Amino acid sequence: MQPHPHPLRRATWPGLLASLALLVAVLALGIAPPATGQPAPTSTPTSTPAPAAAPQLPPIIGTTASGDLRDPTFEPLAGATVRHGVYDGGVYRMEVPANWNGGLIMYAHGYRGEGRDIFVSNPPIRNHIIASGYAWAASSYRGNSYRPDYGVDDTLSLRAMFITEFRRPSWTILYGTSMGGHVAMASLEQHPDVYQAGLPECGVMTGTEILDYLAAYSTAADYISGTGLLAITDTAAFTRHVTDVWLPAMGRPGAYTEKGRQFDSVVKFLMGGNLPMREQGLLARYTANLGPRGWGYYSSSPATRAVSTRYIRFRIDPGLGIDEEEMNQRIRRIEPAPGARSATENPVFADFTGRIRVPVLTLHTTGDAFVPFSLEQSYRRKAMAVGTSHLLVQRAIRRPNHCQFEDAERIQALDDLVAWMNGGERPEGDDVLAADLSDIGLRWTKPLMPEDPASTQE
Protein backbone atom coordinates (compact mmCIF):
# COMPACT_ATOMS: atom_id res chain seq x y z
CA MET A 1 0.00 0.00 0.00
CA GLN A 2 1.31 3.42 -0.90
CA PRO A 3 2.02 6.03 1.81
CA HIS A 4 -0.67 8.61 2.44
CA PRO A 5 0.99 12.03 2.79
CA HIS A 6 -0.70 14.52 5.06
CA PRO A 7 0.29 18.09 5.87
CA LEU A 8 0.81 17.74 9.61
CA ARG A 9 2.52 20.82 10.97
CA ARG A 10 6.32 20.64 11.07
CA ALA A 11 8.24 21.88 14.08
CA THR A 12 11.78 23.21 14.00
CA TRP A 13 14.27 20.49 14.99
CA PRO A 14 17.72 21.71 16.02
CA GLY A 15 19.38 18.28 15.87
CA LEU A 16 19.84 15.86 18.74
CA LEU A 17 19.19 17.61 22.03
CA ALA A 18 22.50 16.94 23.72
CA SER A 19 21.53 19.36 26.44
CA LEU A 20 18.65 17.12 27.57
CA ALA A 21 20.97 15.90 30.31
CA LEU A 22 18.28 14.99 32.80
CA LEU A 23 16.56 12.55 30.50
CA VAL A 24 19.67 11.23 28.78
CA ALA A 25 20.85 10.18 32.23
CA VAL A 26 17.85 7.89 32.75
CA LEU A 27 16.32 5.11 30.71
CA ALA A 28 13.62 5.74 28.15
CA LEU A 29 10.11 5.71 29.58
CA GLY A 30 9.07 2.10 29.52
CA ILE A 31 10.67 -1.12 30.67
CA ALA A 32 10.47 -3.68 27.89
CA PRO A 33 10.68 -3.65 25.01
CA PRO A 34 12.42 -0.26 25.05
CA ALA A 35 11.13 0.66 21.62
CA THR A 36 7.45 0.58 22.50
CA GLY A 37 7.40 2.36 25.82
CA GLN A 38 5.72 -0.50 27.71
CA PRO A 39 6.64 -4.01 28.84
CA ALA A 40 5.51 -7.19 27.20
CA PRO A 41 2.68 -8.73 29.24
CA THR A 42 3.58 -11.63 31.49
CA SER A 43 1.40 -14.26 33.07
CA THR A 44 3.47 -14.29 36.26
CA PRO A 45 4.88 -10.83 37.01
CA THR A 46 8.26 -10.60 38.70
CA SER A 47 9.98 -7.61 40.26
CA THR A 48 13.04 -8.01 38.03
CA PRO A 49 11.96 -8.78 34.47
CA ALA A 50 14.44 -10.43 32.15
CA PRO A 51 16.24 -8.02 29.81
CA ALA A 52 14.37 -7.54 26.56
CA ALA A 53 15.99 -8.40 23.27
CA ALA A 54 16.94 -5.47 21.08
CA PRO A 55 13.88 -4.44 19.04
CA GLN A 56 13.88 -5.36 15.36
CA LEU A 57 13.06 -2.14 13.59
CA PRO A 58 11.65 -2.08 10.07
CA PRO A 59 13.74 -0.66 7.22
CA ILE A 60 14.38 3.04 6.73
CA ILE A 61 12.14 4.58 4.08
CA GLY A 62 13.16 8.22 4.40
CA THR A 63 15.12 10.75 6.40
CA THR A 64 14.16 14.08 7.93
CA ALA A 65 16.08 16.63 9.94
CA SER A 66 14.75 14.84 13.05
CA GLY A 67 15.77 11.31 12.14
CA ASP A 68 15.21 8.20 10.05
CA LEU A 69 11.64 7.24 9.19
CA ARG A 70 10.99 3.53 9.66
CA ASP A 71 8.54 1.69 7.42
CA PRO A 72 5.07 1.80 9.05
CA THR A 73 3.67 -1.08 6.95
CA PHE A 74 1.78 -3.66 8.99
CA GLU A 75 -0.69 -6.46 8.42
CA PRO A 76 -4.36 -6.06 9.36
CA LEU A 77 -6.09 -8.30 11.84
CA ALA A 78 -8.74 -10.58 10.33
CA GLY A 79 -11.36 -8.56 8.47
CA ALA A 80 -9.85 -5.17 9.31
CA THR A 81 -8.78 -2.40 6.94
CA VAL A 82 -5.48 -0.61 7.49
CA ARG A 83 -3.85 2.60 6.35
CA HIS A 84 -0.21 3.44 6.91
CA GLY A 85 2.15 5.99 5.52
CA VAL A 86 4.26 9.08 5.92
CA TYR A 87 3.27 12.55 7.01
CA ASP A 88 5.41 15.66 7.23
CA GLY A 89 7.99 14.51 9.76
CA GLY A 90 6.74 11.10 10.87
CA VAL A 91 4.88 7.90 10.10
CA TYR A 92 1.44 6.63 11.06
CA ARG A 93 -0.90 3.65 11.22
CA MET A 94 -4.68 3.28 11.24
CA GLU A 95 -6.84 0.17 11.57
CA VAL A 96 -10.62 -0.14 11.25
CA PRO A 97 -12.54 -3.38 11.92
CA ALA A 98 -15.11 -4.71 9.50
CA ASN A 99 -17.84 -4.18 12.09
CA TRP A 100 -16.72 -0.68 13.08
CA ASN A 101 -19.18 0.80 15.56
CA GLY A 102 -17.84 4.36 15.25
CA GLY A 103 -15.49 4.38 18.25
CA LEU A 104 -11.90 5.56 17.74
CA ILE A 105 -8.87 5.07 20.00
CA MET A 106 -6.01 7.50 19.40
CA TYR A 107 -2.83 5.98 20.85
CA ALA A 108 0.03 8.17 22.15
CA HIS A 109 3.34 6.38 22.79
CA GLY A 110 6.01 7.08 25.41
CA TYR A 111 9.46 8.65 25.43
CA ARG A 112 11.92 6.99 23.02
CA GLY A 113 15.20 8.58 23.99
CA GLU A 114 17.34 10.82 21.85
CA GLY A 115 18.03 8.53 18.89
CA ARG A 116 17.18 8.96 15.22
CA ASP A 117 14.79 6.04 14.70
CA ILE A 118 11.28 7.40 14.12
CA PHE A 119 8.70 4.61 14.10
CA VAL A 120 5.07 3.95 14.97
CA SER A 121 3.78 1.34 17.42
CA ASN A 122 0.45 -0.43 17.80
CA PRO A 123 -1.53 0.11 21.02
CA PRO A 124 -0.80 -2.56 23.65
CA ILE A 125 -4.31 -4.05 23.50
CA ARG A 126 -4.76 -3.77 19.74
CA ASN A 127 -6.51 -7.16 19.44
CA HIS A 128 -9.13 -6.22 22.03
CA ILE A 129 -9.70 -2.83 20.44
CA ILE A 130 -10.44 -4.36 17.05
CA ALA A 131 -12.48 -7.24 18.53
CA SER A 132 -14.63 -4.65 20.33
CA GLY A 133 -15.48 -2.95 17.04
CA TYR A 134 -13.31 0.13 17.65
CA ALA A 135 -10.83 1.68 15.24
CA TRP A 136 -7.44 3.00 16.27
CA ALA A 137 -4.75 5.31 14.95
CA ALA A 138 -1.23 6.14 16.09
CA SER A 139 1.74 8.17 14.91
CA SER A 140 5.47 8.19 15.56
CA TYR A 141 5.37 11.93 16.34
CA ARG A 142 7.64 14.07 14.17
CA GLY A 143 10.72 13.42 16.29
CA ASN A 144 12.05 11.79 19.44
CA SER A 145 13.27 13.34 22.72
CA TYR A 146 10.93 14.44 25.51
CA ARG A 147 8.54 16.32 23.22
CA PRO A 148 4.93 15.79 24.32
CA ASP A 149 4.14 18.95 22.36
CA TYR A 150 4.86 16.97 19.20
CA GLY A 151 2.51 14.28 20.46
CA VAL A 152 -0.31 16.72 21.17
CA ASP A 153 -0.15 18.36 17.74
CA ASP A 154 0.49 15.22 15.70
CA THR A 155 -2.24 13.19 17.41
CA LEU A 156 -4.72 15.99 16.86
CA SER A 157 -3.80 16.22 13.19
CA LEU A 158 -3.83 12.46 12.75
CA ARG A 159 -7.41 12.34 13.98
CA ALA A 160 -8.35 14.89 11.31
CA MET A 161 -6.55 12.73 8.77
CA PHE A 162 -8.51 9.68 9.96
CA ILE A 163 -11.76 11.55 9.38
CA THR A 164 -10.69 12.39 5.84
CA GLU A 165 -9.62 8.80 5.17
CA PHE A 166 -12.71 7.15 6.69
CA ARG A 167 -15.39 9.24 8.42
CA ARG A 168 -15.97 11.16 11.63
CA PRO A 169 -16.01 8.83 14.65
CA SER A 170 -18.92 8.83 17.06
CA TRP A 171 -16.42 9.24 19.91
CA THR A 172 -12.66 9.44 20.41
CA ILE A 173 -10.67 8.19 23.41
CA LEU A 174 -7.06 9.33 23.83
CA TYR A 175 -5.00 6.42 25.18
CA GLY A 176 -1.49 7.33 26.30
CA THR A 177 1.42 5.35 27.75
CA SER A 178 4.04 7.05 29.95
CA MET A 179 5.01 10.30 28.13
CA GLY A 180 1.86 9.55 26.14
CA GLY A 181 0.04 10.28 29.39
CA HIS A 182 1.53 13.79 29.25
CA VAL A 183 0.23 13.99 25.69
CA ALA A 184 -3.19 12.77 26.81
CA MET A 185 -3.67 15.10 29.77
CA ALA A 186 -2.32 18.14 27.93
CA SER A 187 -4.66 17.35 25.03
CA LEU A 188 -7.69 16.91 27.28
CA GLU A 189 -7.04 20.22 29.01
CA GLN A 190 -6.17 22.17 25.84
CA HIS A 191 -8.58 20.56 23.35
CA PRO A 192 -11.61 19.63 25.47
CA ASP A 193 -14.04 19.48 22.55
CA VAL A 194 -12.04 16.93 20.51
CA TYR A 195 -11.79 13.94 22.82
CA GLN A 196 -14.60 12.27 24.73
CA ALA A 197 -12.46 10.42 27.29
CA GLY A 198 -8.86 9.73 28.32
CA LEU A 199 -6.98 6.57 29.34
CA PRO A 200 -3.45 7.35 30.61
CA GLU A 201 -1.43 4.35 31.83
CA CYS A 202 1.80 4.79 33.81
CA GLY A 203 1.20 8.32 32.67
CA VAL A 204 2.99 11.59 33.21
CA MET A 205 -0.24 12.91 34.70
CA THR A 206 0.97 16.36 35.67
CA GLY A 207 3.21 17.18 32.73
CA THR A 208 6.51 18.80 33.57
CA GLU A 209 6.23 17.66 37.20
CA ILE A 210 7.91 14.42 36.08
CA LEU A 211 11.08 16.40 35.31
CA ASP A 212 10.69 18.29 38.60
CA TYR A 213 10.58 14.94 40.40
CA LEU A 214 13.75 13.68 38.70
CA ALA A 215 15.51 16.96 39.47
CA ALA A 216 14.35 16.78 43.11
CA TYR A 217 15.63 13.19 43.31
CA SER A 218 19.08 14.32 42.19
CA THR A 219 19.17 17.42 44.40
CA ALA A 220 18.20 15.30 47.42
CA ALA A 221 20.93 12.81 46.52
CA ASP A 222 23.41 15.69 46.31
CA TYR A 223 22.36 17.32 49.57
CA ILE A 224 22.22 14.19 51.72
CA SER A 225 25.36 12.55 50.39
CA GLY A 226 27.53 15.65 50.70
CA THR A 227 29.75 14.31 47.90
CA GLY A 228 29.41 17.26 45.51
CA LEU A 229 27.32 15.21 43.09
CA LEU A 230 25.78 18.17 41.26
CA ALA A 231 29.04 20.03 40.99
CA ILE A 232 29.84 17.62 38.16
CA THR A 233 28.38 18.51 34.76
CA ASP A 234 30.25 16.07 32.52
CA THR A 235 28.14 12.93 32.04
CA ALA A 236 31.04 10.44 32.06
CA ALA A 237 32.60 12.03 35.15
CA PHE A 238 29.19 12.07 36.82
CA THR A 239 28.74 8.34 36.21
CA ARG A 240 32.17 7.58 37.66
CA HIS A 241 31.39 9.70 40.71
CA VAL A 242 28.12 7.86 41.32
CA THR A 243 29.90 4.50 41.19
CA ASP A 244 33.11 5.37 43.03
CA VAL A 245 31.98 7.99 45.56
CA TRP A 246 28.20 8.33 45.88
CA LEU A 247 27.27 4.64 46.17
CA PRO A 248 29.85 3.88 48.88
CA ALA A 249 28.49 6.83 50.86
CA MET A 250 24.85 5.80 50.46
CA GLY A 251 24.68 2.05 49.99
CA ARG A 252 21.83 0.48 48.04
CA PRO A 253 18.23 -0.49 48.81
CA GLY A 254 18.42 -3.35 51.27
CA ALA A 255 21.96 -2.40 52.33
CA TYR A 256 21.81 1.32 53.17
CA THR A 257 24.29 3.38 55.10
CA GLU A 258 22.94 6.01 57.50
CA LYS A 259 22.91 8.55 54.67
CA GLY A 260 21.19 6.01 52.43
CA ARG A 261 18.39 5.58 54.97
CA GLN A 262 17.93 9.34 55.05
CA PHE A 263 17.78 9.51 51.27
CA ASP A 264 15.31 6.61 51.09
CA SER A 265 12.97 8.43 53.44
CA VAL A 266 13.03 11.57 51.32
CA VAL A 267 12.48 9.54 48.13
CA LYS A 268 9.57 7.69 49.75
CA PHE A 269 7.70 10.97 50.12
CA LEU A 270 8.67 12.12 46.62
CA MET A 271 7.22 8.87 45.23
CA GLY A 272 3.93 9.22 47.11
CA GLY A 273 4.36 7.59 50.52
CA ASN A 274 4.31 4.05 51.88
CA LEU A 275 3.19 2.38 48.68
CA PRO A 276 3.17 -1.37 48.01
CA MET A 277 6.24 -2.53 46.06
CA ARG A 278 7.99 0.82 46.49
CA GLU A 279 11.29 -0.65 47.68
CA GLN A 280 11.41 -3.12 44.77
CA GLY A 281 10.68 -0.36 42.28
CA LEU A 282 13.34 1.92 43.71
CA LEU A 283 15.95 -0.83 43.41
CA ALA A 284 15.61 -0.73 39.62
CA ARG A 285 15.85 3.08 39.44
CA TYR A 286 18.15 3.87 42.36
CA THR A 287 21.09 5.22 40.35
CA ALA A 288 19.34 5.44 36.97
CA ASN A 289 17.24 8.38 38.22
CA LEU A 290 20.35 10.43 38.96
CA GLY A 291 21.30 13.02 36.35
CA PRO A 292 23.96 15.72 36.06
CA ARG A 293 22.90 19.34 36.19
CA GLY A 294 21.13 20.18 32.94
CA TRP A 295 18.08 22.23 33.83
CA GLY A 296 16.64 25.68 33.33
CA TYR A 297 19.17 28.19 32.03
CA TYR A 298 21.63 25.36 31.37
CA SER A 299 19.41 23.77 28.74
CA SER A 300 18.07 24.56 25.29
CA SER A 301 15.33 21.89 25.26
CA PRO A 302 11.79 23.03 26.11
CA ALA A 303 11.41 20.17 28.60
CA THR A 304 14.46 20.81 30.75
CA ARG A 305 14.11 24.60 30.48
CA ALA A 306 10.79 24.16 32.30
CA VAL A 307 12.18 22.19 35.27
CA SER A 308 11.41 23.68 38.67
CA THR A 309 11.91 22.47 42.23
CA ARG A 310 11.12 25.79 43.87
CA TYR A 311 7.63 24.60 44.96
CA ILE A 312 8.66 21.16 46.25
CA ARG A 313 8.46 20.58 49.98
CA PHE A 314 11.03 17.91 50.82
CA ARG A 315 9.94 15.63 53.64
CA ILE A 316 11.78 13.13 55.83
CA ASP A 317 10.76 10.84 58.67
CA PRO A 318 11.71 12.07 62.13
CA GLY A 319 14.57 10.50 64.00
CA LEU A 320 16.92 10.09 61.04
CA GLY A 321 19.28 12.93 61.93
CA ILE A 322 18.17 15.53 59.36
CA ASP A 323 16.10 18.56 60.26
CA GLU A 324 13.36 18.96 57.64
CA GLU A 325 13.20 22.74 57.85
CA GLU A 326 16.95 23.10 57.47
CA MET A 327 16.95 20.70 54.53
CA ASN A 328 14.31 22.73 52.70
CA GLN A 329 16.26 25.92 53.29
CA ARG A 330 19.63 24.57 52.16
CA ILE A 331 18.88 22.09 49.40
CA ARG A 332 19.72 23.19 45.85
CA ARG A 333 16.70 24.67 44.07
CA ILE A 334 16.15 24.60 40.31
CA GLU A 335 14.50 27.58 38.63
CA PRO A 336 12.78 27.35 35.24
CA ALA A 337 13.92 29.57 32.40
CA PRO A 338 11.74 32.65 31.83
CA GLY A 339 8.53 31.73 30.02
CA ALA A 340 9.33 28.01 30.01
CA ARG A 341 6.19 27.16 32.01
CA SER A 342 4.01 29.87 30.51
CA ALA A 343 0.51 28.72 29.54
CA THR A 344 0.58 31.12 26.59
CA GLU A 345 4.17 30.67 25.40
CA ASN A 346 4.66 26.97 26.15
CA PRO A 347 1.29 25.41 27.07
CA VAL A 348 2.27 21.71 26.96
CA PHE A 349 5.07 22.39 29.48
CA ALA A 350 3.00 24.73 31.66
CA ASP A 351 1.52 23.62 34.96
CA PHE A 352 -1.60 21.52 34.45
CA THR A 353 -4.84 22.88 35.88
CA GLY A 354 -7.00 19.81 36.54
CA ARG A 355 -9.72 21.32 34.37
CA ILE A 356 -10.90 18.23 32.51
CA ARG A 357 -14.35 18.07 30.95
CA VAL A 358 -14.57 14.39 30.04
CA PRO A 359 -14.10 11.09 31.92
CA VAL A 360 -10.53 10.02 32.61
CA LEU A 361 -9.53 6.59 33.95
CA THR A 362 -5.90 5.96 34.84
CA LEU A 363 -3.68 2.96 35.63
CA HIS A 364 -0.42 3.34 37.55
CA THR A 365 1.96 0.89 39.21
CA THR A 366 2.54 1.65 42.87
CA GLY A 367 6.29 1.00 42.89
CA ASP A 368 7.12 3.07 39.83
CA ALA A 369 10.22 5.05 40.84
CA PHE A 370 10.64 6.62 37.40
CA VAL A 371 7.19 8.11 36.75
CA PRO A 372 6.04 7.99 40.37
CA PHE A 373 2.58 7.41 41.77
CA SER A 374 2.79 10.86 43.36
CA LEU A 375 1.89 12.33 39.96
CA GLU A 376 -1.51 10.63 40.29
CA GLN A 377 -1.90 12.17 43.73
CA SER A 378 -0.92 15.60 42.43
CA TYR A 379 -3.47 15.51 39.62
CA ARG A 380 -6.17 14.36 42.05
CA ARG A 381 -5.48 17.42 44.18
CA LYS A 382 -5.65 19.69 41.13
CA ALA A 383 -8.98 18.17 40.09
CA MET A 384 -10.38 18.52 43.60
CA ALA A 385 -9.34 22.18 43.70
CA VAL A 386 -11.28 23.03 40.53
CA GLY A 387 -14.26 20.72 41.07
CA THR A 388 -13.54 18.08 38.41
CA SER A 389 -12.60 15.11 40.60
CA HIS A 390 -15.88 13.37 39.71
CA LEU A 391 -14.45 12.96 36.18
CA LEU A 392 -11.29 11.23 37.40
CA VAL A 393 -11.03 7.53 38.32
CA GLN A 394 -7.60 6.20 39.30
CA ARG A 395 -6.55 2.58 39.70
CA ALA A 396 -3.38 1.37 41.34
CA ILE A 397 -1.59 -1.75 40.14
CA ARG A 398 0.60 -3.32 42.83
CA ARG A 399 3.82 -3.89 40.88
CA PRO A 400 7.27 -2.30 41.09
CA ASN A 401 8.19 -1.38 37.54
CA HIS A 402 7.17 1.34 35.15
CA CYS A 403 4.23 0.30 32.91
CA GLN A 404 4.21 -3.24 34.34
CA PHE A 405 0.62 -4.16 33.48
CA GLU A 406 -1.23 -7.28 32.45
CA ASP A 407 -3.40 -6.98 29.35
CA ALA A 408 -6.45 -8.00 31.41
CA GLU A 409 -5.97 -4.91 33.59
CA ARG A 410 -5.77 -2.66 30.55
CA ILE A 411 -8.80 -4.30 28.94
CA GLN A 412 -10.93 -3.89 32.05
CA ALA A 413 -9.92 -0.23 32.26
CA LEU A 414 -10.85 0.45 28.63
CA ASP A 415 -14.15 -1.41 28.85
CA ASP A 416 -15.12 0.41 32.05
CA LEU A 417 -14.16 3.77 30.56
CA VAL A 418 -16.20 3.20 27.40
CA ALA A 419 -19.26 2.19 29.42
CA TRP A 420 -18.87 5.27 31.65
CA MET A 421 -18.37 7.60 28.68
CA ASN A 422 -21.51 6.22 27.05
CA GLY A 423 -23.74 7.02 30.00
CA GLY A 424 -23.02 4.16 32.40
CA GLU A 425 -22.19 4.46 36.06
CA ARG A 426 -18.91 5.96 37.14
CA PRO A 427 -16.53 3.00 37.60
CA GLU A 428 -14.79 2.36 40.88
CA GLY A 429 -11.19 3.26 41.54
CA ASP A 430 -8.77 3.83 44.41
CA ASP A 431 -8.44 6.65 46.90
CA VAL A 432 -4.92 7.72 45.97
CA LEU A 433 -4.83 10.24 48.83
CA ALA A 434 -5.75 7.77 51.57
CA ALA A 435 -3.69 7.99 54.76
CA ASP A 436 -3.13 4.22 54.65
CA LEU A 437 -2.11 2.96 51.20
CA SER A 438 -1.29 -0.61 52.21
CA ASP A 439 -4.39 -2.10 50.54
CA ILE A 440 -4.45 0.13 47.48
CA GLY A 441 -4.87 -1.64 44.14
CA LEU A 442 -5.98 -5.01 45.51
CA ARG A 443 -9.13 -5.00 43.38
CA TRP A 444 -7.33 -4.35 40.10
CA THR A 445 -4.03 -6.25 40.38
CA LYS A 446 -4.39 -9.76 39.01
CA PRO A 447 -2.31 -11.69 39.82
CA LEU A 448 -0.55 -10.32 42.87
CA MET A 449 3.21 -10.80 42.90
CA PRO A 450 4.65 -13.43 45.28
CA GLU A 451 6.58 -10.76 47.21
CA ASP A 452 3.48 -8.59 47.70
CA PRO A 453 2.57 -8.73 51.42
CA ALA A 454 -1.08 -9.08 50.46
CA SER A 455 -0.41 -12.24 48.42
CA THR A 456 -0.13 -14.31 51.60
CA GLN A 457 -3.66 -13.25 52.54
CA GLU A 458 -5.32 -14.61 49.40
Buried (B, 14 or more C-beta within 10 A) or exposed (E): EEBBEBEBEBBEBEEBBEBBBBBBBBBBBBBBBBBBBBBEBBEEBBBEBEEBEEEEEBEBBEEBEBBBBBBBBBEBBEEBBBBBBBBBBBBBBBBBBEEBEEBBBBBBBBBBBBEBBBBBBBBBBBEBBBBBBBBBBBBBBBBBBBBBBBBBBBBBBBBEBBEEBBEEBEBBBBBBBBBBBBBBBBBBBBBEEBBBBBBBBBBBBBBBBBBBBBBBBBBBBBBBBEBEBBEBEEBEEBBEBBEEBBBEBBBEBEEBBEBBBBBBBBBBBBBBBEBBBBBBBBBBBBBEBBBBBBBBEBBEBBBBBBBBBEEBEBBBBEEBEBEBEEBBEEBBBBEBBEEBBBBEEBBBBBBBBBBBEBBBBBBBBBBBBBBBBBBBBBBBBBBBEEEBBEBBBBBBBBBBBBBBBBBBBBBBBBEBBBEBBEEEEBBEBBEBBEEEBEBBBBEBBEEBBEBBEBEEEE
